[in-house]
């Protein structure tokens, strides 16, 4: 038996899951059903829209299930009727045992870290925020604890100094295609061993990032602030707010890119100012960070040199 002989049900919601789903179908794997989230209001207009996985599944002509509850009896009956041999999860909510234990070959998850590192919803962001140089992807069998199942396969990925979360996301999506199919072939052959995660080992959590978590801490070292900006770029994006004391005006910026400018302490920590009418500088705890790519609230994203033209300020901007 090989992986293309298996009946597969796929669970997922965002873009990375849609990429993996499309790859499976285009390469001849037998996806008999897709489970994803219900359509929800999105954007400023709050128009009800489908997630990326549903859009992709519809375009591929796949059967789509969108249960309100994973324990709904009608959903469970429909899922059972698909007679899946195995289920695959990519960026989806936690599944109850009634679901993950249903197929005879179990359910495996693609996780964007080298487990047991970074269990949780935001491992890509957290790895860059923490200044890591190495991360990876893992497939593991689901159990009743979040990201704690037996490991099937892993692939390492280098984090370069200029990489942001979006770049790492794209690399993981690309490498995830191969890891998922390799995992399917491994399971289909039946002769494999798993690696038990050490539940006593120390690990760094990767909790979901909320709006209040996106604001820059200027009291930190410049390199740490830069890593934070990289880890939040391009989404959900690092933010910082200042008050222009000369004009009694408040500016809120999204910061997409930055670079270390120097080790001087020229102003109070958290102060921001314009240098030579071309650079926006931020005083951190041990030096100065240049904010090179920003978006002023309500405006378009642009290089700092362009944004400066519209600020019309020459004074110190005080962090709020």
C-alpha positions, 0 to 999 in steps of 0.5 A: 500500500502507498499513500495514494491508496488511503482515503484522507479527510483534511482539517484546516482553515488558513492559507498554509492549510490551503496550500497543503490541501491543494498540493495533496489533490494535485499530486493524486492523493485521495482527499474524500472530505475537508473539515474547516471553520464556519464562514465568518464576518471578515474585514472592515465591512464585516462581510461573511466570507469563507476561509482559505481552505473552503475556497480551495476545497470548493475550487477542487470540487471536494466535499466540505464540512463546516461544523459548529461543534466537533461533537455535533452528532450529525457532523460525526455521522457524516464524518464517519460515512466518509470512511477515512483511513487517515486524517490530516490536520494543518492549523485547525482547532483542537479535536476531541477524541471522537474525531481524532481517533475515528480513522483506523490509521489515526490523525496526524498534525503538521506543526510549525516548530521542532516539537517539543519546542513551541507548543501553541498557536504562534510558533513561527512568530515566537521563534523569530521574536526570541531570536532563534537561529533554527526551527522546523516542522513536525508531523505527530499523531494527535492525542488529547493534549495540545501538540503533545502526541508521538512524533512521526517526522521532522525537518529543520529550517534555518532562520536567517538574520533578515527573515521575518515571520512572513518569509518563514511562513512561506518556507514552512508552507513549502517544506510542509508539502513534502513532509505531509506526503512523506508522512503519508507514505511512512504510515501507509507502509506500516513499518515505522516507529514514533518518538515519544515527546519528553513531557518533563523537558522544558519548552517555550510556549507559543500562545496565540498573539492578541492585539495587546501583545503587538506593542513594542517594548522600548525598554528592551535591547535594540536587537530584541526590539528588532527581533520582535518587529521581525517576528510580527511582520507582516502580520499581526505587525508590531505597533508603537504610539507616540505623542508629538509634544510640539503639535499636541498630536498622537501618531500610531505606527505599524512597524514592518522593518528596522535595523540597528543604527548605533549603540548611543544613548542620545535620548530618553528610552522610548523617544523617537525622532527624525534624523537628517530628514530621512530616518526615523530613529527609536531610542532603546535600552542599549542603543538606537533602532532605525525604523525603516518600513512603517505604516501610519494609522489610516495610511499606506505602508511606505519607507520611512523616507516617504512617511517623513514627508507627511509628518511635518514634525521636527521635535521628539516624539514621546512614546505613549 
